[in-house]
Amino acid sequence: MFQFQGSVSDGDKEKIFSELLKKKYITIDGNGRVQYPEKE
């Protein structure tokens, strides 16, 4: 099948995480847990 080399850079991971938070696809609760709120 396919073999991939390399990975997602730390900078790109931070950008993705920030966008998910900004667009409210995920939230972080008081205990630091990731929550996935239901979309309407």
Biopython code that builds the backbone (N, CA, C, O; Angstrom):
import numpy as np
from Bio.PDB.StructureBuilder import StructureBuilder

atoms = [
    (1, "MET", "N", (0.828, -1.185, 0.000)),
    (1, "MET", "CA", (0.000, 0.000, 0.000)),
    (1, "MET", "C", (0.873, 1.249, 0.000)),
    (1, "MET", "O", (1.934, 1.283, -0.622)),
    (2, "PHE", "N", (0.405, 2.274, 0.710)),
    (2, "PHE", "CA", (1.114, 3.543, 0.746)),
    (2, "PHE", "C", (2.059, 3.609, 1.936)),
    (2, "PHE", "O", (1.755, 3.094, 3.012)),
    (3, "GLN", "N", (3.182, 4.234, 1.740)),
    (3, "GLN", "CA", (4.109, 4.482, 2.833)),
    (3, "GLN", "C", (4.397, 5.970, 2.848)),
    (3, "GLN", "O", (4.841, 6.545, 1.854)),
    (4, "PHE", "N", (4.140, 6.581, 3.984)),
    (4, "PHE", "CA", (4.351, 8.015, 4.112)),
    (4, "PHE", "C", (5.583, 8.267, 4.959)),
    (4, "PHE", "O", (5.853, 7.541, 5.916)),
    (5, "GLN", "N", (6.315, 9.283, 4.604)),
    (5, "GLN", "CA", (7.464, 9.673, 5.400)),
    (5, "GLN", "C", (7.226, 11.071, 5.936)),
    (5, "GLN", "O", (6.548, 11.884, 5.308)),
    (6, "GLY", "N", (7.787, 11.341, 7.096)),
    (6, "GLY", "CA", (7.592, 12.650, 7.701)),
    (6, "GLY", "C", (6.315, 12.681, 8.508)),
    (6, "GLY", "O", (5.614, 11.677, 8.630)),
    (7, "SER", "N", (6.024, 13.834, 9.053)),
    (7, "SER", "CA", (4.818, 13.983, 9.868)),
    (7, "SER", "C", (4.367, 15.436, 9.829)),
    (7, "SER", "O", (4.969, 16.273, 9.156)),
    (8, "VAL", "N", (3.321, 15.712, 10.549)),
    (8, "VAL", "CA", (2.807, 17.071, 10.663)),
    (8, "VAL", "C", (3.723, 17.836, 11.614)),
    (8, "VAL", "O", (4.015, 17.360, 12.711)),
    (9, "SER", "N", (4.170, 19.001, 11.206)),
    (9, "SER", "CA", (5.078, 19.791, 12.047)),
    (9, "SER", "C", (4.350, 20.311, 13.284)),
    (9, "SER", "O", (3.124, 20.420, 13.297)),
    (10, "ASP", "N", (5.119, 20.627, 14.318)),
    (10, "ASP", "CA", (4.524, 21.161, 15.542)),
    (10, "ASP", "C", (3.781, 22.464, 15.268)),
    (10, "ASP", "O", (2.714, 22.705, 15.834)),
    (11, "GLY", "N", (4.334, 23.291, 14.413)),
    (11, "GLY", "CA", (3.676, 24.554, 14.068)),
    (11, "GLY", "C", (2.328, 24.328, 13.405)),
    (11, "GLY", "O", (1.352, 25.014, 13.711)),
    (12, "ASP", "N", (2.280, 23.355, 12.488)),
    (12, "ASP", "CA", (1.020, 23.034, 11.817)),
    (12, "ASP", "C", (0.010, 22.445, 12.798)),
    (12, "ASP", "O", (-1.184, 22.727, 12.695)),
    (13, "LYS", "N", (0.469, 21.632, 13.747)),
    (13, "LYS", "CA", (-0.433, 21.079, 14.763)),
    (13, "LYS", "C", (-1.060, 22.194, 15.579)),
    (13, "LYS", "O", (-2.256, 22.166, 15.868)),
    (14, "GLU", "N", (-0.250, 23.176, 15.950)),
    (14, "GLU", "CA", (-0.768, 24.315, 16.730)),
    (14, "GLU", "C", (-1.803, 25.099, 15.928)),
    (14, "GLU", "O", (-2.823, 25.516, 16.478)),
    (15, "LYS", "N", (-1.552, 25.304, 14.636)),
    (15, "LYS", "CA", (-2.501, 26.039, 13.788)),
    (15, "LYS", "C", (-3.822, 25.296, 13.682)),
    (15, "LYS", "O", (-4.892, 25.897, 13.778)),
    (16, "ILE", "N", (-3.741, 23.976, 13.482)),
    (16, "ILE", "CA", (-4.950, 23.165, 13.369)),
    (16, "ILE", "C", (-5.747, 23.226, 14.668)),
    (16, "ILE", "O", (-6.958, 23.445, 14.649)),
    (17, "PHE", "N", (-5.070, 23.033, 15.789)),
    (17, "PHE", "CA", (-5.720, 23.065, 17.095)),
    (17, "PHE", "C", (-6.376, 24.420, 17.340)),
    (17, "PHE", "O", (-7.513, 24.489, 17.808)),
    (18, "SER", "N", (-5.658, 25.496, 17.024)),
    (18, "SER", "CA", (-6.195, 26.846, 17.220)),
    (18, "SER", "C", (-7.444, 27.081, 16.386)),
    (18, "SER", "O", (-8.412, 27.674, 16.863)),
    (19, "GLU", "N", (-7.425, 26.618, 15.142)),
    (19, "GLU", "CA", (-8.589, 26.794, 14.271)),
    (19, "GLU", "C", (-9.787, 25.989, 14.776)),
    (19, "GLU", "O", (-10.920, 26.466, 14.720)),
    (20, "LEU", "N", (-9.543, 24.775, 15.267)),
    (20, "LEU", "CA", (-10.636, 23.968, 15.811)),
    (20, "LEU", "C", (-11.269, 24.652, 17.019)),
    (20, "LEU", "O", (-12.491, 24.650, 17.166)),
    (21, "LEU", "N", (-10.439, 25.238, 17.881)),
    (21, "LEU", "CA", (-10.968, 25.978, 19.033)),
    (21, "LEU", "C", (-11.732, 27.223, 18.579)),
    (21, "LEU", "O", (-12.836, 27.493, 19.051)),
    (22, "LYS", "N", (-11.136, 27.965, 17.669)),
    (22, "LYS", "CA", (-11.727, 29.221, 17.186)),
    (22, "LYS", "C", (-13.096, 28.981, 16.555)),
    (22, "LYS", "O", (-14.026, 29.761, 16.761)),
    (23, "LYS", "N", (-13.216, 27.894, 15.781)),
    (23, "LYS", "CA", (-14.477, 27.596, 15.098)),
    (23, "LYS", "C", (-15.418, 26.754, 15.959)),
    (23, "LYS", "O", (-16.476, 26.319, 15.503)),
    (24, "LYS", "N", (-15.012, 26.535, 17.214)),
    (24, "LYS", "CA", (-15.826, 25.843, 18.218)),
    (24, "LYS", "C", (-16.169, 24.410, 17.839)),
    (24, "LYS", "O", (-17.234, 23.909, 18.200)),
    (25, "TYR", "N", (-15.266, 23.742, 17.109)),
    (25, "TYR", "CA", (-15.413, 22.316, 16.848)),
    (25, "TYR", "C", (-14.990, 21.525, 18.077)),
    (25, "TYR", "O", (-15.458, 20.407, 18.293)),
    (26, "ILE", "N", (-14.095, 22.112, 18.889)),
    (26, "ILE", "CA", (-13.683, 21.515, 20.150)),
    (26, "ILE", "C", (-13.646, 22.610, 21.210)),
    (26, "ILE", "O", (-13.514, 23.792, 20.895)),
    (27, "THR", "N", (-13.766, 22.197, 22.470)),
    (27, "THR", "CA", (-13.588, 23.103, 23.602)),
    (27, "THR", "C", (-12.728, 22.372, 24.636)),
    (27, "THR", "O", (-12.588, 21.150, 24.584)),
    (28, "ILE", "N", (-12.164, 23.116, 25.556)),
    (28, "ILE", "CA", (-11.371, 22.548, 26.629)),
    (28, "ILE", "C", (-12.085, 22.852, 27.943)),
    (28, "ILE", "O", (-12.354, 24.015, 28.246)),
    (29, "ASP", "N", (-12.396, 21.811, 28.729)),
    (29, "ASP", "CA", (-13.105, 22.048, 29.997)),
    (29, "ASP", "C", (-12.121, 22.439, 31.093)),
    (29, "ASP", "O", (-10.918, 22.538, 30.851)),
    (30, "GLY", "N", (-12.633, 22.659, 32.286)),
    (30, "GLY", "CA", (-11.820, 23.117, 33.405)),
    (30, "GLY", "C", (-10.737, 22.134, 33.827)),
    (30, "GLY", "O", (-9.756, 22.525, 34.460)),
    (31, "ASN", "N", (-10.908, 20.859, 33.482)),
    (31, "ASN", "CA", (-9.924, 19.835, 33.830)),
    (31, "ASN", "C", (-8.924, 19.586, 32.706)),
    (31, "ASN", "O", (-8.086, 18.689, 32.803)),
    (32, "GLY", "N", (-9.011, 20.387, 31.631)),
    (32, "GLY", "CA", (-8.091, 20.227, 30.506)),
    (32, "GLY", "C", (-8.504, 19.147, 29.521)),
    (32, "GLY", "O", (-7.712, 18.740, 28.671)),
    (33, "ARG", "N", (-9.724, 18.689, 29.631)),
    (33, "ARG", "CA", (-10.211, 17.654, 28.710)),
    (33, "ARG", "C", (-10.817, 18.285, 27.459)),
    (33, "ARG", "O", (-11.446, 19.342, 27.517)),
    (34, "VAL", "N", (-10.614, 17.621, 26.346)),
    (34, "VAL", "CA", (-11.176, 18.092, 25.074)),
    (34, "VAL", "C", (-12.624, 17.640, 25.008)),
    (34, "VAL", "O", (-12.934, 16.477, 25.262)),
    (35, "GLN", "N", (-13.511, 18.572, 24.664)),
    (35, "GLN", "CA", (-14.930, 18.301, 24.498)),
    (35, "GLN", "C", (-15.294, 18.530, 23.035)),
    (35, "GLN", "O", (-14.736, 19.407, 22.376)),
    (36, "TYR", "N", (-16.223, 17.743, 22.542)),
    (36, "TYR", "CA", (-16.714, 17.882, 21.182)),
    (36, "TYR", "C", (-18.184, 18.267, 21.235)),
    (36, "TYR", "O", (-19.055, 17.397, 21.248)),
    (37, "PRO", "N", (-18.471, 19.580, 21.266)),
    (37, "PRO", "CA", (-19.874, 19.996, 21.379)),
    (37, "PRO", "C", (-20.666, 19.630, 20.145)),
    (37, "PRO", "O", (-20.141, 19.569, 19.033)),
    (38, "GLU", "N", (-21.959, 19.387, 20.376)),
    (38, "GLU", "CA", (-22.833, 19.050, 19.253)),
    (38, "GLU", "C", (-23.076, 20.290, 18.403)),
    (38, "GLU", "O", (-23.317, 21.383, 18.915)),
    (39, "LYS", "N", (-23.005, 20.092, 17.101)),
    (39, "LYS", "CA", (-23.295, 21.194, 16.173)),
    (39, "LYS", "C", (-24.784, 21.202, 15.869)),
    (39, "LYS", "O", (-25.424, 20.155, 15.768)),
    (40, "GLU", "N", (-25.315, 22.399, 15.726)),
    (40, "GLU", "CA", (-26.749, 22.553, 15.429)),
    (40, "GLU", "C", (-26.979, 22.667, 13.965)),
    (40, "GLU", "O", (-28.122, 22.801, 13.529)),
]
sb = StructureBuilder()
sb.init_structure("model")
sb.init_model(0)
sb.init_chain("A")
sb.init_seg("    ")
for serial, (resi, resn, name, xyz) in enumerate(atoms, 1):
    if name == "N":
        sb.init_residue(resn, " ", resi, " ")
    sb.init_atom(name, np.array(xyz, "f"), 0.0, 1.0, " ", f" {name:<3s}", serial, name[0])
structure = sb.get_structure()
